[in-house]
Amino acid sequence: MTRSTVTAVTVGTVTIGEGMPKILVPIVGTTPAELRAEVDALTSHHVDIVEWRVDHFSTIDDRGSVVETAAQLSAQLGATPLLVTCRTSAEGGAAVISDEQYGALNLAVIESGYAPLVDVEYQRDRDIVASLIAAAHERGVMVITSNHDFERTPPKDEIVARLRQMQELGADICKIAVMPRSSADVLTLLDATREMHEQYATRPLITMSMGALGLVSRLAGQTFGSAATFGMVGTASAPGQVDADELHATLAMIARAQ
């Protein structure tokens, strides 16, 4: 089979899919003041993109407040791109929200123009997902479509199928995170990443096996085709995240060896 050709995605000054994997660091404050303090704490650390986990925000039901806070964070971050993510309870997040509310919140963020990158859970209502991707692309906003399985690691063919479906929906970046129950599960995720990257991917992938058992996937995912990984400065937003600076040092060491 012919090897696929992946087109890199540029978000502001950051290009995902070229060079070393990019490091995304979440902020999870519940108030604007907490979020500003978290951004301040990122100074001098190795952070390529900041992910605002808006599902932890105390006034998530007030879309005006969400947009205003996105504007403040964007201004504070300067050249560092902002990714806005509303992670729902079905995917391991804090937001208990209907598909309609989910769509309206993300659309408000997209239309505001304050975030050059948004996360859309691909297993939400399919029409809403399609409309969000279309609205984002109309405004020059990039989309990560994502899927999180906190219960298990699906078979390799299922992981590849999910990533291919995300790609067919028009995502700019396809992301999947799964929970391993054995070292074999970690190998399944990595081999699925390799197959997707080599045979089917036309855009960057972000894949990971969660928890301590899956840590190697966050460190060495680039070897198998994962173009970015999540680190932390302070509070982790998912099991298995590691210090962003230690992560950068490991990624740089692997990149030098390849």
C-alpha positions as CSV (number, residue, x, y, z in Angstrom):
1,M,0.0,0.0,0.0
2,T,1.2,3.5,-0.8
3,R,2.4,5.5,2.2
4,S,0.1,8.4,3.1
5,T,1.2,12.0,2.9
6,V,0.4,14.1,6.0
7,T,-0.2,17.8,5.5
8,A,1.1,19.8,8.5
9,V,-1.3,22.2,10.3
10,T,-0.1,25.7,11.3
11,V,-1.8,27.4,14.2
12,G,-0.4,30.9,14.7
13,T,3.4,30.4,15.0
14,V,3.1,26.7,15.7
15,T,3.2,24.0,13.0
16,I,1.8,20.6,14.0
17,G,3.1,17.7,11.9
18,E,6.6,19.0,11.3
19,G,9.6,18.7,13.5
20,M,9.4,17.6,17.1
21,P,5.9,16.8,18.5
22,K,4.3,19.9,20.0
23,I,3.5,20.1,23.7
24,L,0.0,21.1,24.7
25,V,-0.5,22.1,28.3
26,P,-4.0,22.4,29.8
27,I,-5.3,25.1,32.2
28,V,-8.2,24.1,34.4
29,G,-9.1,27.1,36.6
30,T,-12.7,27.6,37.6
31,T,-12.5,31.5,37.5
32,P,-10.8,34.1,35.2
33,A,-8.4,34.9,38.1
34,E,-7.4,31.3,38.5
35,L,-6.9,30.9,34.8
36,R,-4.7,34.1,34.6
37,A,-2.6,32.7,37.4
38,E,-2.2,29.4,35.6
39,V,-1.1,31.2,32.4
40,D,1.4,33.3,34.4
41,A,2.9,30.1,35.8
42,L,3.6,28.9,32.2
43,T,6.3,31.5,31.7
44,S,9.7,30.0,31.0
45,H,8.3,26.5,30.5
46,H,8.2,24.5,27.3
47,V,4.7,25.1,26.1
48,D,3.7,25.2,22.4
49,I,-0.1,25.4,22.8
50,V,-2.3,26.2,25.8
51,E,-5.5,24.2,26.2
52,W,-8.3,25.9,28.1
53,R,-10.5,23.2,29.6
54,V,-13.6,25.2,29.7
55,D,-15.6,22.3,31.2
56,H,-14.0,23.3,34.6
57,F,-15.1,26.9,34.3
58,S,-17.7,28.0,36.9
59,T,-19.8,30.0,34.5
60,I,-19.7,27.7,31.5
61,D,-23.5,28.2,31.1
62,D,-22.8,31.9,30.4
63,R,-21.5,32.0,26.8
64,G,-20.7,35.7,27.1
65,S,-18.5,35.0,30.1
66,V,-16.8,32.2,28.2
67,V,-16.1,34.4,25.2
68,E,-14.8,37.3,27.3
69,T,-12.5,35.0,29.2
70,A,-11.2,33.5,25.9
71,A,-10.4,37.0,24.8
72,Q,-8.5,37.7,28.0
73,L,-6.6,34.5,27.8
74,S,-5.7,35.1,24.1
75,A,-4.4,38.5,24.9
76,Q,-2.4,37.2,27.9
77,L,-0.9,34.4,25.9
78,G,0.3,36.6,23.0
79,A,1.9,34.5,20.3
80,T,1.1,31.2,22.1
81,P,-2.0,29.7,20.5
82,L,-5.1,29.0,22.6
83,L,-7.0,25.7,22.2
84,V,-10.5,25.7,23.7
85,T,-11.9,22.4,24.8
86,C,-15.2,21.6,26.4
87,R,-14.6,18.0,27.6
88,T,-17.9,16.3,28.4
89,S,-18.6,13.8,31.1
90,A,-19.1,11.1,28.5
91,E,-15.4,11.6,27.5
92,G,-14.0,11.9,31.0
93,G,-14.5,15.7,31.4
94,A,-16.5,17.8,33.8
95,A,-19.3,19.1,31.6
96,V,-22.7,17.6,31.8
97,I,-24.2,19.2,28.7
98,S,-26.7,18.5,25.9
99,D,-25.6,18.2,22.3
100,E,-27.4,21.5,21.6
101,Q,-25.7,23.3,24.5
102,Y,-22.4,21.8,23.4
103,G,-22.8,23.0,19.9
104,A,-23.9,26.5,20.9
105,L,-21.0,27.0,23.3
106,N,-18.4,25.9,20.7
107,L,-20.0,28.0,18.0
108,A,-19.8,31.0,20.2
109,V,-16.1,30.4,20.8
110,I,-15.5,29.8,17.1
111,E,-17.4,33.0,16.0
112,S,-15.5,35.1,18.6
113,G,-12.2,34.5,16.8
114,Y,-10.2,34.4,20.1
115,A,-9.2,30.8,19.8
116,P,-7.4,29.6,16.6
117,L,-8.0,26.0,17.6
118,V,-11.0,24.2,19.1
119,D,-11.6,20.6,20.1
120,V,-14.8,18.9,18.9
121,E,-15.8,15.5,20.3
122,Y,-16.6,13.4,17.2
123,Q,-19.1,11.2,18.9
124,R,-21.5,14.0,19.7
125,D,-24.5,14.6,17.4
126,R,-23.1,14.1,13.9
127,D,-25.0,17.1,12.4
128,I,-23.7,19.4,15.2
129,V,-20.2,18.1,14.7
130,A,-20.4,18.7,11.0
131,S,-21.8,22.2,11.5
132,L,-19.1,23.1,14.0
133,I,-16.3,22.0,11.7
134,A,-17.8,23.9,8.8
135,A,-18.3,27.1,10.9
136,A,-14.7,26.8,12.1
137,H,-13.3,26.5,8.6
138,E,-15.3,29.4,7.4
139,R,-13.6,31.5,10.0
140,G,-10.1,30.1,9.6
141,V,-10.3,28.2,12.9
142,M,-8.6,24.7,13.1
143,V,-10.4,21.8,14.6
144,I,-9.1,18.8,16.6
145,T,-11.7,16.0,16.5
146,S,-11.3,13.8,19.6
147,N,-12.3,10.6,21.2
148,H,-11.5,9.3,24.7
149,D,-12.1,5.8,26.0
150,F,-11.5,5.7,29.7
151,E,-12.7,2.1,30.0
152,R,-10.6,0.2,27.6
153,T,-8.3,0.0,24.6
154,P,-10.3,-0.9,21.6
155,P,-8.9,-3.4,19.0
156,K,-6.4,-1.9,16.6
157,D,-8.8,-1.9,13.7
158,E,-11.4,0.0,15.7
159,I,-8.9,2.7,16.7
160,V,-7.9,3.1,13.1
161,A,-11.5,3.2,12.0
162,R,-12.3,5.9,14.5
163,L,-9.4,8.0,13.3
164,R,-10.4,7.6,9.7
165,Q,-13.9,8.6,10.5
166,M,-12.6,11.8,12.1
167,Q,-10.6,12.5,9.0
168,E,-13.6,12.0,6.8
169,L,-15.5,14.5,8.9
170,G,-13.0,17.1,7.9
171,A,-11.0,17.5,11.0
172,D,-7.6,19.2,10.8
173,I,-6.1,17.1,13.5
174,C,-7.4,13.7,14.7
175,K,-7.0,12.7,18.4
176,I,-7.7,9.6,20.3
177,A,-6.9,8.6,23.9
178,V,-7.5,5.2,25.3
179,M,-7.1,3.4,28.7
180,P,-4.7,0.4,28.8
181,R,-5.2,-2.6,31.0
182,S,-2.0,-4.3,30.0
183,S,1.2,-3.6,28.2
184,A,-0.3,-5.3,25.2
185,D,-2.9,-2.5,25.1
186,V,-0.2,0.1,24.9
187,L,1.3,-1.7,21.9
188,T,-2.1,-1.9,20.3
189,L,-2.5,1.9,20.5
190,L,1.0,2.5,19.2
191,D,0.6,0.0,16.3
192,A,-2.8,1.6,15.4
193,T,-1.1,5.0,15.3
194,R,1.6,3.6,13.0
195,E,-0.9,2.0,10.6
196,M,-3.0,5.1,10.5
197,H,0.0,7.4,10.0
198,E,1.6,5.2,7.3
199,Q,-1.4,4.1,5.3
200,Y,-4.3,6.5,5.7
201,A,-3.5,9.8,7.4
202,T,-3.6,13.0,5.4
203,R,-3.4,15.2,8.5
204,P,-1.7,15.1,11.9
205,L,-2.6,12.7,14.6
206,I,-2.5,12.9,18.4
207,T,-2.7,9.6,20.1
208,M,-2.0,8.4,23.6
209,S,-2.4,5.5,26.0
210,M,-3.4,7.0,29.3
211,G,-2.3,6.4,32.9
212,A,1.1,5.3,34.2
213,L,1.0,2.2,32.1
214,G,0.7,4.2,28.9
215,L,3.3,6.8,29.7
216,V,5.6,5.6,27.0
217,S,3.0,6.6,24.3
218,R,3.3,10.2,25.5
219,L,7.1,10.1,25.3
220,A,7.7,8.1,22.1
221,G,4.5,8.7,20.1
222,Q,6.5,10.5,17.5
223,T,8.2,7.3,16.5
224,F,4.8,5.9,15.5
225,G,3.3,9.0,14.0
226,S,1.8,11.1,16.8
227,A,2.4,14.8,16.2
228,A,1.7,16.2,19.6
229,T,1.4,15.3,23.2
230,F,0.0,16.7,26.4
231,G,2.2,17.8,29.4
232,M,1.4,19.7,32.5
233,V,2.6,22.7,34.5
234,G,1.0,22.3,37.9
235,T,-2.3,20.3,37.7
236,A,-2.8,17.4,35.3
237,S,-6.1,17.2,33.4
238,A,-5.8,13.5,32.5
239,P,-4.1,10.5,33.9
240,G,-0.5,10.0,32.9
241,Q,0.4,13.6,32.0
242,V,4.0,14.5,32.9
243,D,5.9,17.7,33.6
244,A,6.2,19.7,30.4
245,D,9.9,20.5,30.7
246,E,10.8,16.9,31.4
247,L,8.6,15.9,28.4
248,H,10.4,18.4,26.2
249,A,13.8,17.0,27.1
250,T,12.7,13.5,26.3
251,L,11.1,14.5,23.0
252,A,14.3,16.4,22.1
253,M,16.5,13.4,22.9
254,I,14.3,11.1,20.7
255,A,14.3,13.6,17.9
256,R,18.1,13.8,17.9
257,A,18.4,10.1,17.6
258,Q,16.0,9.7,14.7
